[in-house]
Amino acid sequence: MNLARAFFASTAGLAFAGSLAVASNAASPGAGGSNIAGFDRIRTSKINFNLNSGDFTIPGPFSATRAGTDITADSAQGNSKTKVLHARGHVVVHQSQPLANRGSATDLTQRPSTLTADQLDVDGETKRYTATGHMHFTQEGGRDATSDSAVLDDTTHKLHMEGNVRVKNGEQTIESDSLDYDTLSGQLDGNGNVTITSPVASPGPNDRIAGPKKKRIKL
């Protein structure tokens, strides 16, 4: 027994190199089973992992996946027990599998989307992604958004954006200090210096040509 304890104590801090895929057992829905910072699989070439504390460091490029979502970045650190992940450098979050809304099969479904940023802090327990630096969000159907920072809640389907927010939907553009976007319903709620720009209809041969019109709304 003492030998076993000594062995595990001596190997608590592990460093692996090469082509690695760190996977956890898939948990049944609602069971709250164990995973790695909220992800089922992390793939990288090197990782430092402490089995006792759950702390890990990924010094190089990696990918992390779970059902419907995958993340890639230049490096990361986190904790498998508290289910947190701090990704740094060229972060890309891609939701490849639409998430069905609760209710009947005829309810709205979330469109596939991609979020990029300089840094990303992930809470795997609440499925919240906090993006910082050059946040860029795109969604199938021609919707595009940029801001200084953003928080994406994968449970409520809400994207909260702060700082120099600019959202483009087709030919219509919305700018504001902050904005909340429901990725499920398409609802937008802008706050602070809101400007909506829409192109006018194409002029006829005898019509005066006018540029885009701007509407400023204080909320």
Secondary structure, 3 states (H helix, E strand, C coil): CHHHHHHHHHCCEEEEEEEEEEECCCCCCCCCCCCECCECEEEEEEEEEECCCCEEEECCCEEEEECCEEEEECEEEEECCCCEEEEEEEEEEEECCCCECCCCCCCCECCCEEEEEEEEEEECCCCEEEEEEEEEEEECCCEEEEEEEEEEECCCCEEEEEEEEEEEECCEEEEEEEEEEECCCCCEEEECCEEEEECCCCCCCCCCCCCCEEEEECC
